[in-house]
Amino acid sequence: MLSAAFGVGDVARLKKSHPCGSSLWLITRVGMDIGLKCQGCGHYVLLPRNKFLKAAKAIEKPVEK
């Protein structure tokens, strides 16, 4: 289970990959539901927070310029 803090703009690596082959998702919304956009094909999904916390393997902070 994920214990790190996360926010909009972070990239989440999920345990299972999307059918397009990517396992990286951009976090676009944080609240009771977590909005995710696939980094491979651009598909957008809303997951309840508890399902997201179980499915997430790691949170990768974006590189700041």
PQR file with spaces between the fields and no chain letter, atoms N, CA, C, O and H, PARSE charges and radii, in Angstrom:
ATOM       1  N    MET     1       0.836   -1.177    0.000 -0.4000 1.5000
ATOM       2  CA   MET     1       0.000    0.000    0.000 -0.0000 2.0000
ATOM       3  C    MET     1       0.884    1.244    0.000  0.5500 1.7000
ATOM       4  O    MET     1       1.952    1.263    0.611 -0.5500 1.4000
ATOM       5  N    LEU     2       0.427    2.266   -0.686 -0.4000 1.5000
ATOM       6  CA   LEU     2       1.169    3.501   -0.863 -0.0000 2.0000
ATOM       7  C    LEU     2       1.087    4.361    0.388  0.5500 1.7000
ATOM       8  O    LEU     2       0.011    4.517    0.967 -0.5500 1.4000
ATOM       9  H    LEU     2      -0.441    2.250   -1.182  0.4000 1.0000
ATOM      10  N    SER     3       2.217    4.921    0.808 -0.4000 1.5000
ATOM      11  CA   SER     3       2.199    5.775    1.988 -0.0000 2.0000
ATOM      12  C    SER     3       2.718    7.181    1.695  0.5500 1.7000
ATOM      13  O    SER     3       2.659    8.051    2.564 -0.5500 1.4000
ATOM      14  H    SER     3       3.091    4.795    0.338  0.4000 1.0000
ATOM      15  N    ALA     4       3.227    7.416    0.482 -0.4000 1.5000
ATOM      16  CA   ALA     4       3.775    8.729    0.151 -0.0000 2.0000
ATOM      17  C    ALA     4       2.665    9.713   -0.201  0.5500 1.7000
ATOM      18  O    ALA     4       1.595    9.326   -0.671 -0.5500 1.4000
ATOM      19  H    ALA     4       3.275    6.709   -0.224  0.4000 1.0000
ATOM      20  N    ALA     5       2.938   10.977    0.032 -0.4000 1.5000
ATOM      21  CA   ALA     5       1.984   12.024   -0.341 -0.0000 2.0000
ATOM      22  C    ALA     5       2.038   12.229   -1.850  0.5500 1.7000
ATOM      23  O    ALA     5       3.086   12.056   -2.470 -0.5500 1.4000
ATOM      24  H    ALA     5       3.807   11.292    0.414  0.4000 1.0000
ATOM      25  N    PHE     6       0.921   12.592   -2.425 -0.4000 1.5000
ATOM      26  CA   PHE     6       0.866   12.806   -3.866 -0.0000 2.0000
ATOM      27  C    PHE     6      -0.059   13.977   -4.152  0.5500 1.7000
ATOM      28  O    PHE     6      -0.905   14.331   -3.331 -0.5500 1.4000
ATOM      29  H    PHE     6       0.069   12.733   -1.920  0.4000 1.0000
ATOM      30  N    GLY     7       0.111   14.571   -5.321 -0.4000 1.5000
ATOM      31  CA   GLY     7      -0.709   15.713   -5.699 -0.0000 2.0000
ATOM      32  C    GLY     7      -0.848   15.798   -7.204  0.5500 1.7000
ATOM      33  O    GLY     7      -0.305   14.976   -7.943 -0.5500 1.4000
ATOM      34  H    GLY     7       0.798   14.283   -5.988  0.4000 1.0000
ATOM      35  N    VAL     8      -1.577   16.795   -7.644 -0.4000 1.5000
ATOM      36  CA   VAL     8      -1.793   17.011   -9.071 -0.0000 2.0000
ATOM      37  C    VAL     8      -0.453   17.286   -9.745  0.5500 1.7000
ATOM      38  O    VAL     8       0.346   18.081   -9.250 -0.5500 1.4000
ATOM      39  H    VAL     8      -2.018   17.463   -7.044  0.4000 1.0000
ATOM      40  N    GLY     9      -0.214   16.633  -10.864 -0.4000 1.5000
ATOM      41  CA   GLY     9       1.034   16.812  -11.601 -0.0000 2.0000
ATOM      42  C    GLY     9       2.059   15.728  -11.342  0.5500 1.7000
ATOM      43  O    GLY     9       3.035   15.618  -12.085 -0.5500 1.4000
ATOM      44  H    GLY     9      -0.863   15.987  -11.267  0.4000 1.0000
ATOM      45  N    ASP    10       1.862   14.920  -10.302 -0.4000 1.5000
ATOM      46  CA   ASP    10       2.770   13.805  -10.035 -0.0000 2.0000
ATOM      47  C    ASP    10       2.437   12.653  -10.975  0.5500 1.7000
ATOM      48  O    ASP    10       1.342   12.588  -11.534 -0.5500 1.4000
ATOM      49  H    ASP    10       1.070   15.009   -9.698  0.4000 1.0000
ATOM      50  N    VAL    11       3.391   11.749  -11.141 -0.4000 1.5000
ATOM      51  CA   VAL    11       3.196   10.566  -11.977 -0.0000 2.0000
ATOM      52  C    VAL    11       3.155    9.348  -11.073  0.5500 1.7000
ATOM      53  O    VAL    11       4.048    9.142  -10.252 -0.5500 1.4000
ATOM      54  H    VAL    11       4.281   11.802  -10.688  0.4000 1.0000
ATOM      55  N    ALA    12       2.105    8.535  -11.230 -0.4000 1.5000
ATOM      56  CA   ALA    12       1.948    7.325  -10.420 -0.0000 2.0000
ATOM      57  C    ALA    12       2.287    6.101  -11.269  0.5500 1.7000
ATOM      58  O    ALA    12       1.893    6.011  -12.431 -0.5500 1.4000
ATOM      59  H    ALA    12       1.379    8.702  -11.897  0.4000 1.0000
ATOM      60  N    ARG    13       3.013    5.172  -10.679 -0.4000 1.5000
ATOM      61  CA   ARG    13       3.290    3.891  -11.326 -0.0000 2.0000
ATOM      62  C    ARG    13       2.365    2.874  -10.662  0.5500 1.7000
ATOM      63  O    ARG    13       2.459    2.636   -9.458 -0.5500 1.4000
ATOM      64  H    ARG    13       3.333    5.245   -9.734  0.4000 1.0000
ATOM      65  N    LEU    14       1.470    2.273  -11.454 -0.4000 1.5000
ATOM      66  CA   LEU    14       0.510    1.319  -10.918 -0.0000 2.0000
ATOM      67  C    LEU    14       1.044   -0.105  -11.043  0.5500 1.7000
ATOM      68  O    LEU    14       1.923   -0.379  -11.860 -0.5500 1.4000
ATOM      69  H    LEU    14       1.394    2.466  -12.432  0.4000 1.0000
ATOM      70  N    LYS    15       0.502   -1.010  -10.223 -0.4000 1.5000
ATOM      71  CA   LYS    15       0.953   -2.400  -10.210 -0.0000 2.0000
ATOM      72  C    LYS    15       0.653   -3.107  -11.530  0.5500 1.7000
ATOM      73  O    LYS    15       1.483   -3.857  -12.044 -0.5500 1.4000
ATOM      74  H    LYS    15      -0.212   -0.787   -9.559  0.4000 1.0000
ATOM      75  N    LYS    16      -0.547   -2.860  -12.075 -0.4000 1.5000
ATOM      76  CA   LYS    16      -0.931   -3.473  -13.348 -0.0000 2.0000
ATOM      77  C    LYS    16      -0.773   -2.444  -14.459  0.5500 1.7000
ATOM      78  O    LYS    16      -1.040   -1.259  -14.261 -0.5500 1.4000
ATOM      79  H    LYS    16      -1.221   -2.251  -11.657  0.4000 1.0000
ATOM      80  N    SER    17      -0.339   -2.902  -15.623 -0.4000 1.5000
ATOM      81  CA   SER    17      -0.199   -1.972  -16.733 -0.0000 2.0000
ATOM      82  C    SER    17      -1.521   -1.845  -17.492  0.5500 1.7000
ATOM      83  O    SER    17      -2.368   -2.737  -17.454 -0.5500 1.4000
ATOM      84  H    SER    17      -0.123   -3.865  -15.784  0.4000 1.0000
ATOM      85  N    HIS    18      -1.672   -0.734  -18.170 -0.4000 1.5000
ATOM      86  CA   HIS    18      -2.840   -0.462  -19.009 -0.0000 2.0000
ATOM      87  C    HIS    18      -2.735   -1.350  -20.259  0.5500 1.7000
ATOM      88  O    HIS    18      -1.625   -1.747  -20.617 -0.5500 1.4000
ATOM      89  H    HIS    18      -0.984   -0.009  -18.201  0.4000 1.0000
ATOM      90  N    PRO    19      -3.829   -1.671  -20.925 -0.5600 1.5000
ATOM      91  CA   PRO    19      -3.748   -2.494  -22.147  0.2800 2.0000
ATOM      92  C    PRO    19      -2.823   -1.918  -23.222  0.5500 1.7000
ATOM      93  O    PRO    19      -2.336   -2.667  -24.069 -0.5500 1.4000
ATOM      94  N    CYS    20      -2.571   -0.615  -23.206 -0.4000 1.5000
ATOM      95  CA   CYS    20      -1.650   -0.029  -24.194 -0.0000 2.0000
ATOM      96  C    CYS    20      -0.191   -0.360  -23.857  0.5500 1.7000
ATOM      97  O    CYS    20       0.695   -0.158  -24.687 -0.5500 1.4000
ATOM      98  H    CYS    20      -2.966   -0.007  -22.517  0.4000 1.0000
ATOM      99  N    GLY    21       0.064   -0.871  -22.635 -0.4000 1.5000
ATOM     100  CA   GLY    21       1.410   -1.271  -22.249 -0.0000 2.0000
ATOM     101  C    GLY    21       2.070   -0.355  -21.229  0.5500 1.7000
ATOM     102  O    GLY    21       3.099   -0.714  -20.657 -0.5500 1.4000
ATOM     103  H    GLY    21      -0.656   -1.035  -21.961  0.4000 1.0000
ATOM     104  N    SER    22       1.502    0.811  -20.994 -0.4000 1.5000
ATOM     105  CA   SER    22       2.097    1.769  -20.051 -0.0000 2.0000
ATOM     106  C    SER    22       1.584    1.521  -18.635  0.5500 1.7000
ATOM     107  O    SER    22       0.422    1.165  -18.443 -0.5500 1.4000
ATOM     108  H    SER    22       0.666    1.102  -21.459  0.4000 1.0000
ATOM     109  N    SER    23       2.447    1.709  -17.656 -0.4000 1.5000
ATOM     110  CA   SER    23       2.021    1.602  -16.258 -0.0000 2.0000
ATOM     111  C    SER    23       2.177    2.944  -15.547  0.5500 1.7000
ATOM     112  O    SER    23       2.040    3.016  -14.325 -0.5500 1.4000
ATOM     113  H    SER    23       3.391    1.999  -17.812  0.4000 1.0000
ATOM     114  N    LEU    24       2.463    4.017  -16.308 -0.4000 1.5000
ATOM     115  CA   LEU    24       2.614    5.357  -15.747 -0.0000 2.0000
ATOM     116  C    LEU    24       1.359    6.179  -16.003  0.5500 1.7000
ATOM     117  O    LEU    24       0.841    6.212  -17.119 -0.5500 1.4000
ATOM     118  H    LEU    24       2.574    3.958  -17.300  0.4000 1.0000
ATOM     119  N    TRP    25       0.876    6.844  -14.952 -0.4000 1.5000
ATOM     120  CA   TRP    25      -0.340    7.646  -15.023 -0.0000 2.0000
ATOM     121  C    TRP    25      -0.080    9.010  -14.411  0.5500 1.7000
ATOM     122  O    TRP    25       0.519    9.103  -13.340 -0.5500 1.4000
ATOM     123  H    TRP    25       1.297    6.817  -14.046  0.4000 1.0000
ATOM     124  N    LEU    26      -0.525   10.077  -15.080 -0.4000 1.5000
ATOM     125  CA   LEU    26      -0.427   11.433  -14.577 -0.0000 2.0000
ATOM     126  C    LEU    26      -1.630   11.708  -13.687  0.5500 1.7000
ATOM     127  O    LEU    26      -2.765   11.463  -14.094 -0.5500 1.4000
ATOM     128  H    LEU    26      -1.012   10.002  -15.950  0.4000 1.0000
ATOM     129  N    ILE    27      -1.400   12.212  -12.483 -0.4000 1.5000
ATOM     130  CA   ILE    27      -2.486   12.539  -11.562 -0.0000 2.0000
ATOM     131  C    ILE    27      -3.018   13.917  -11.938  0.5500 1.7000
ATOM     132  O    ILE    27      -2.286   14.905  -11.896 -0.5500 1.4000
ATOM     133  H    ILE    27      -0.478   12.412  -12.152  0.4000 1.0000
ATOM     134  N    THR    28      -4.313   13.977  -12.311 -0.4000 1.5000
ATOM     135  CA   THR    28      -4.909   15.227  -12.764 -0.0000 2.0000
ATOM     136  C    THR    28      -5.934   15.778  -11.772  0.5500 1.7000
ATOM     137  O    THR    28      -6.315   16.945  -11.866 -0.5500 1.4000
ATOM     138  H    THR    28      -4.908   13.174  -12.345  0.4000 1.0000
ATOM     139  N    ARG    29      -6.381   14.960  -10.829 -0.4000 1.5000
ATOM     140  CA   ARG    29      -7.380   15.396   -9.857 -0.0000 2.0000
ATOM     141  C    ARG    29      -7.153   14.641   -8.554  0.5500 1.7000
ATOM     142  O    ARG    29      -6.872   13.442   -8.568 -0.5500 1.4000
ATOM     143  H    ARG    29      -6.071   14.012  -10.752  0.4000 1.0000
ATOM     144  N    VAL    30      -7.273   15.339   -7.428 -0.4000 1.5000
ATOM     145  CA   VAL    30      -7.119   14.709   -6.117 -0.0000 2.0000
ATOM     146  C    VAL    30      -8.311   15.110   -5.262  0.5500 1.7000
ATOM     147  O    VAL    30      -8.664   16.286   -5.180 -0.5500 1.4000
ATOM     148  H    VAL    30      -7.501   16.313   -7.417  0.4000 1.0000
ATOM     149  N    GLY    31      -8.921   14.127   -4.632 -0.4000 1.5000
ATOM     150  CA   GLY    31     -10.076   14.348   -3.774 -0.0000 2.0000
ATOM     151  C    GLY    31     -10.577   12.979   -3.344  0.5500 1.7000
ATOM     152  O    GLY    31      -9.778   12.076   -3.093 -0.5500 1.4000
ATOM     153  H    GLY    31      -8.634   13.171   -4.699  0.4000 1.0000
ATOM     154  N    MET    32     -11.881   12.817   -3.256 -0.4000 1.5000
ATOM     155  CA   MET    32     -12.440   11.494   -2.958 -0.0000 2.0000
ATOM     156  C    MET    32     -12.157   10.542   -4.105  0.5500 1.7000
ATOM     157  O    MET    32     -11.966    9.344   -3.896 -0.5500 1.4000
ATOM     158  H    MET    32     -12.530   13.550   -3.460  0.4000 1.0000
ATOM     159  N    ASP    33     -12.129   11.080   -5.323 -0.4000 1.5000
ATOM     160  CA   ASP    33     -11.747   10.318   -6.512 -0.0000 2.0000
ATOM     161  C    ASP    33     -10.420   10.863   -7.007  0.5500 1.7000
ATOM     162  O    ASP    33     -10.133   12.052   -6.864 -0.5500 1.4000
ATOM     163  H    ASP    33     -12.283   12.053   -5.494  0.4000 1.0000
ATOM     164  N    ILE    34      -9.612    9.987   -7.589 -0.4000 1.5000
ATOM     165  CA   ILE    34      -8.327   10.389   -8.150 -0.0000 2.0000
ATOM     166  C    ILE    34      -8.453   10.316   -9.667  0.5500 1.7000
ATOM     167  O    ILE    34      -8.780    9.265  -10.218 -0.5500 1.4000
ATOM     168  H    ILE    34      -9.845    9.021   -7.705  0.4000 1.0000
ATOM     169  N    GLY    35      -8.194   11.429  -10.335 -0.4000 1.5000
ATOM     170  CA   GLY    35      -8.222   11.468  -11.796 -0.0000 2.0000
ATOM     171  C    GLY    35      -6.858   11.095  -12.337  0.5500 1.7000
ATOM     172  O    GLY    35      -5.844   11.648  -11.913 -0.5500 1.4000
ATOM     173  H    GLY    35      -7.928   12.282   -9.888  0.4000 1.0000
ATOM     174  N    LEU    36      -6.829   10.151  -13.280 -0.4000 1.5000
ATOM     175  CA   LEU    36      -5.571    9.670  -13.847 -0.0000 2.0000
ATOM     176  C    LEU    36      -5.626    9.717  -15.367  0.5500 1.7000
ATOM     177  O    LEU    36      -6.653    9.403  -15.969 -0.5500 1.4000
ATOM     178  H    LEU    36      -7.654    9.702  -13.625  0.4000 1.0000
ATOM     179  N    LYS    37      -4.509   10.114  -15.988 -0.4000 1.5000
ATOM     180  CA   LYS    37      -4.394   10.121  -17.441 -0.0000 2.0000
ATOM     181  C    LYS    37      -3.221    9.233  -17.822  0.5500 1.7000
ATOM     182  O    LYS    37      -2.098    9.445  -17.365 -0.5500 1.4000
ATOM     183  H    LYS    37      -3.674   10.369  -15.499  0.4000 1.0000
ATOM     184  N    CYS    38      -3.488    8.229  -18.668 -0.4000 1.5000
ATOM     185  CA   CYS    38      -2.454    7.285  -19.090 -0.0000 2.0000
ATOM     186  C    CYS    38      -1.382    8.025  -19.884  0.5500 1.7000
ATOM     187  O    CYS    38      -1.701    8.821  -20.768 -0.5500 1.4000
ATOM     188  H    CYS    38      -4.400    8.057  -19.040  0.4000 1.0000
ATOM     189  N    GLN    39      -0.123    7.767  -19.575 -0.4000 1.5000
ATOM     190  CA   GLN    39       0.977    8.415  -20.271 -0.0000 2.0000
ATOM     191  C    GLN    39       1.285    7.748  -21.599  0.5500 1.7000
ATOM     192  O    GLN    39       2.063    8.281  -22.390 -0.5500 1.4000
ATOM     193  H    GLN    39       0.136    7.120  -18.858  0.4000 1.0000
ATOM     194  N    GLY    40       0.686    6.583  -21.860 -0.4000 1.5000
ATOM     195  CA   GLY    40       0.901    5.894  -23.124 -0.0000 2.0000
ATOM     196  C    GLY    40      -0.086    6.324  -24.196  0.5500 1.7000
ATOM     197  O    GLY    40       0.313    6.708  -25.295 -0.5500 1.4000
ATOM     198  H    GLY    40       0.054    6.149  -21.217  0.4000 1.0000
ATOM     199  N    CYS    41      -1.392    6.260  -23.875 -0.4000 1.5000
ATOM     200  CA   CYS    41      -2.417    6.505  -24.890 -0.0000 2.0000
ATOM     201  C    CYS    41      -3.306    7.701  -24.586  0.5500 1.7000
ATOM     202  O    CYS    41      -4.086    8.109  -25.447 -0.5500 1.4000
ATOM     203  H    CYS    41      -1.717    5.948  -22.982  0.4000 1.0000
ATOM     204  N    GLY    42      -3.215    8.282  -23.383 -0.4000 1.5000
ATOM     205  CA   GLY    42      -4.009    9.451  -23.051 -0.0000 2.0000
ATOM     206  C    GLY    42      -5.384    9.149  -22.486  0.5500 1.7000
ATOM     207  O    GLY    42      -6.172   10.073  -22.283 -0.5500 1.4000
ATOM     208  H    GLY    42      -2.582    7.950  -22.684  0.4000 1.0000
ATOM     209  N    HIS    43      -5.703    7.881  -22.223 -0.4000 1.5000
ATOM     210  CA   HIS    43      -6.999    7.497  -21.657 -0.0000 2.0000
ATOM     211  C    HIS    43      -7.141    8.097  -20.259  0.5500 1.7000
ATOM     212  O    HIS    43      -6.182    8.110  -19.488 -0.5500 1.4000
ATOM     213  H    HIS    43      -5.064    7.130  -22.388  0.4000 1.0000
ATOM     214  N    TYR    44      -8.354    8.599  -19.926 -0.4000 1.5000
ATOM     215  CA   TYR    44      -8.603    9.239  -18.642 -0.0000 2.0000
ATOM     216  C    TYR    44      -9.565    8.394  -17.821  0.5500 1.7000
ATOM     217  O    TYR    44     -10.593    7.951  -18.333 -0.5500 1.4000
ATOM     218  H    TYR    44      -9.134    8.588  -20.552  0.4000 1.0000
ATOM     219  N    VAL    45      -9.239    8.167  -16.551 -0.4000 1.5000
ATOM     220  CA   VAL    45     -10.110    7.408  -15.652 -0.0000 2.0000
ATOM     221  C    VAL    45     -10.207    8.123  -14.304  0.5500 1.7000
ATOM     222  O    VAL    45      -9.320    8.887  -13.925 -0.5500 1.4000
ATOM     223  H    VAL    45      -8.404    8.527  -16.136  0.4000 1.0000
ATOM     224  N    LEU    46     -11.290    7.863  -13.597 -0.4000 1.5000
ATOM     225  CA   LEU    46     -11.474    8.306  -12.222 -0.0000 2.0000
ATOM     226  C    LEU    46     -11.524    7.067  -11.345  0.5500 1.7000
ATOM     227  O    LEU    46     -12.339    6.175  -11.578 -0.5500 1.4000
ATOM     228  H    LEU    46     -12.011    7.242  -13.905  0.4000 1.0000
ATOM     229  N    LEU    47     -10.664    7.003  -10.347 -0.4000 1.5000
ATOM     230  CA   LEU    47     -10.657    5.884   -9.407 -0.0000 2.0000
ATOM     231  C    LEU    47     -10.998    6.396   -8.016  0.5500 1.7000
ATOM     232  O    LEU    47     -10.541    7.470   -7.625 -0.5500 1.4000
ATOM     233  H    LEU    47     -10.002    7.728  -10.159  0.4000 1.0000
ATOM     234  N    PRO    48     -11.792    5.647   -7.266 -0.5600 1.5000
ATOM     235  CA   PRO    48     -11.978    6.012   -5.855  0.2800 2.0000
ATOM     236  C    PRO    48     -10.625    5.972   -5.143  0.5500 1.7000
ATOM     237  O    PRO    48      -9.758    5.170   -5.490 -0.5500 1.4000
ATOM     238  N    ARG    49     -10.454    6.828   -4.163 -0.4000 1.5000
ATOM     239  CA   ARG    49      -9.164    6.947   -3.473 -0.0000 2.0000
ATOM     240  C    ARG    49      -8.657    5.609   -2.931  0.5500 1.7000
ATOM     241  O    ARG    49      -7.475    5.297   -3.074 -0.5500 1.4000
ATOM     242  H    ARG    49     -11.159    7.480   -3.882  0.4000 1.0000
ATOM     243  N    ASN    50      -9.539    4.812   -2.308 -0.4000 1.5000
ATOM     244  CA   ASN    50      -9.077    3.547   -1.718 -0.0000 2.0000
ATOM     245  C    ASN    50      -8.579    2.571   -2.786  0.5500 1.7000
ATOM     246  O    ASN    50      -7.613    1.849   -2.541 -0.5500 1.4000
ATOM     247  H    ASN    50     -10.499    5.066   -2.191  0.4000 1.0000
ATOM     248  N    LYS    51      -9.210    2.529   -3.964 -0.4000 1.5000
ATOM     249  CA   LYS    51      -8.730    1.649   -5.041 -0.0000 2.0000
ATOM     250  C    LYS    51      -7.395    2.145   -5.586  0.5500 1.7000
ATOM     251  O    LYS    51      -6.513    1.347   -5.903 -0.5500 1.4000
ATOM     252  H    LYS    51      -9.995    3.116   -4.163  0.4000 1.0000
ATOM     253  N    PHE    52      -7.246    3.469   -5.694 -0.4000 1.5000
ATOM     254  CA   PHE    52      -5.981    4.019   -6.166 -0.0000 2.0000
ATOM     255  C    PHE    52      -4.846    3.684   -5.209  0.5500 1.7000
ATOM     256  O    PHE    52      -3.763    3.300   -5.650 -0.5500 1.4000
ATOM     257  H    PHE    52      -7.962    4.118   -5.436  0.4000 1.0000
ATOM     258  N    LEU    53      -5.076    3.824   -3.897 -0.4000 1.5000
ATOM     259  CA   LEU    53      -4.025    3.541   -2.923 -0.0000 2.0000
ATOM     260  C    LEU    53      -3.596    2.075   -2.955  0.5500 1.7000
ATOM     261  O    LEU    53      -2.428    1.769   -2.715 -0.5500 1.4000
ATOM     262  H    LEU    53      -5.956    4.136   -3.539  0.4000 1.0000
ATOM     263  N    LYS    54      -4.529    1.165   -3.249 -0.4000 1.5000
ATOM     264  CA   LYS    54      -4.183   -0.260   -3.364 -0.0000 2.0000
ATOM     265  C    LYS    54      -3.450   -0.552   -4.662  0.5500 1.7000
ATOM     266  O    LYS    54      -2.573   -1.415   -4.693 -0.5500 1.4000
ATOM     267  H    LYS    54      -5.478    1.414   -3.443  0.4000 1.0000
ATOM     268  N    ALA    55      -3.795    0.155   -5.740 -0.4000 1.5000
ATOM     269  CA   ALA    55      -3.236   -0.128   -7.066 -0.0000 2.0000
ATOM     270  C    ALA    55      -1.887    0.538   -7.307  0.5500 1.7000
ATOM     271  O    ALA    55      -1.122    0.081   -8.157 -0.5500 1.4000
ATOM     272  H    ALA    55      -4.508    0.856   -5.716  0.4000 1.0000
ATOM     273  N    ALA    56      -1.579    1.608   -6.577 -0.4000 1.5000
ATOM     274  CA   ALA    56      -0.348    2.364   -6.819 -0.0000 2.0000
ATOM     275  C    ALA    56       0.861    1.653   -6.237  0.5500 1.7000
ATOM     276  O    ALA    56       0.838    1.168   -5.105 -0.5500 1.4000
ATOM     277  H    ALA    56      -2.200    1.979   -5.886  0.4000 1.0000
ATOM     278  N    LYS    57       1.911    1.603   -7.032 -0.4000 1.5000
ATOM     279  CA   LYS    57       3.167    0.999   -6.599 -0.0000 2.0000
ATOM     280  C    LYS    57       4.127    2.077   -6.105  0.5500 1.7000
ATOM     281  O    LYS    57       4.807    1.895   -5.095 -0.5500 1.4000
ATOM     282  H    LYS    57       1.930    1.996   -7.951  0.4000 1.0000
ATOM     283  N    ALA    58       4.179    3.202   -6.822 -0.4000 1.5000
ATOM     284  CA   ALA    58       5.096    4.284   -6.455 -0.0000 2.0000
ATOM     285  C    ALA    58       4.594    5.596   -7.027  0.5500 1.7000
ATOM     286  O    ALA    58       3.845    5.619   -8.004 -0.5500 1.4000
ATOM     287  H    ALA    58       3.626    3.350   -7.642  0.4000 1.0000
ATOM     288  N    ILE    59       5.020    6.696   -6.400 -0.4000 1.5000
ATOM     289  CA   ILE    59       4.741    8.034   -6.909 -0.0000 2.0000
ATOM     290  C    ILE    59       6.066    8.639   -7.319  0.5500 1.7000
ATOM     291  O    ILE    59       7.015    8.685   -6.537 -0.5500 1.4000
ATOM     292  H    ILE    59       5.628    6.677   -5.607  0.4000 1.0000
ATOM     293  N    GLU    60       6.118    9.102   -8.561 -0.4000 1.5000
ATOM     294  CA   GLU    60       7.336    9.714   -9.072 -0.0000 2.0000
ATOM     295  C    GLU    60       7.090   11.197   -9.236  0.5500 1.7000
ATOM     296  O    GLU    60       6.198   11.606   -9.980 -0.5500 1.4000
ATOM     297  H    GLU    60       5.346    9.064   -9.196  0.4000 1.0000
ATOM     298  N    LYS    61       7.864   11.994   -8.554 -0.4000 1.5000
ATOM     299  CA   LYS    61       7.720   13.453   -8.628 -0.0000 2.0000
ATOM     300  C    LYS    61       8.279   13.919   -9.978  0.5500 1.7000
ATOM     301  O    LYS    61       9.327   13.438  -10.410 -0.5500 1.4000
ATOM     302  H    LYS    61       8.588   11.662   -7.950  0.4000 1.0000
ATOM     303  N    PRO    62       7.594   14.843  -10.642 -0.5600 1.5000
ATOM     304  CA   PRO    62       8.121   15.356  -11.909  0.2800 2.0000
ATOM     305  C    PRO    62       9.376   16.195  -11.669  0.5500 1.7000
ATOM     306  O    PRO    62       9.537   16.795  -10.606 -0.5500 1.4000
ATOM     307  N    VAL    63      10.252   16.231  -12.652 -0.4000 1.5000
ATOM     308  CA   VAL    63      11.482   17.009  -12.540 -0.0000 2.0000
ATOM     309  C    VAL    63      11.133   18.472  -12.726  0.5500 1.7000
ATOM     310  O    VAL    63      10.533   18.849  -13.733 -0.5500 1.4000
ATOM     311  H    VAL    63      10.122   15.744  -13.515  0.4000 1.0000
ATOM     312  N    GLU    64      11.507   19.304  -11.752 -0.4000 1.5000
ATOM     313  CA   GLU    64      11.223   20.732  -11.833 -0.0000 2.0000
ATOM     314  C    GLU    64      12.350   21.442  -12.547  0.5500 1.7000
ATOM     315  O    GLU    64      13.525   21.168  -12.306 -0.5500 1.4000
ATOM     316  H    GLU    64      11.994   18.997  -10.934  0.4000 1.0000
ATOM     317  N    LYS    65      11.979   22.369  -13.439 -0.4000 1.5000
ATOM     318  CA   LYS    65      13.007   23.094  -14.211 -0.0000 2.0000
ATOM     319  C    LYS    65      13.233   24.466  -13.641  0.5500 1.7000
ATOM     320  O    LYS    65      14.058   25.220  -14.156 -0.5500 1.4000
ATOM     321  H    LYS    65      11.024   22.592  -13.634  0.4000 1.0000
